[in-house]
């Protein structure tokens, strides 16, 4: 397998995984926002809206 074939294989795998995960769907984006908010709260030391 040469570099070009390897890249094509990876591109295909990434495309399949994005479809499987429904990347850019409303559900995916909503869950992403929820997770990012949880991370921000953890970084600030908050627990369920209360300071730790």
C-alpha positions, -999 to +999 in steps of 0.1 A: +000+000+000+014+033-010+009+067+007-019+077-016-038+044-011-033+047+027-047+083+027-077+072+007-083+043+031-081+067+061-104+092+044-130+065+038-128+053+074-131+088+088-161+094+065-178+062+077-171+071+114-185+106+110-217+091+095-219+066+123-215+093+149-239+116+130-213+144+131-230+178+126-265+165+134-285+185+159-282+157+184-245+155+180-241+193+184-264+194+214-244+167+232-212+185+223-225+217+239-235+198+270-201+181+274-183+214+268-204+230+295-196+202+319-159+206+312-161+244+318-179+238+351-153+212+362-125+237+353-141+264+375-146+239+403-184+240+402-206+210+412-242+211+401-242+249+400-225+252+434-190+262+441-169+233+453 
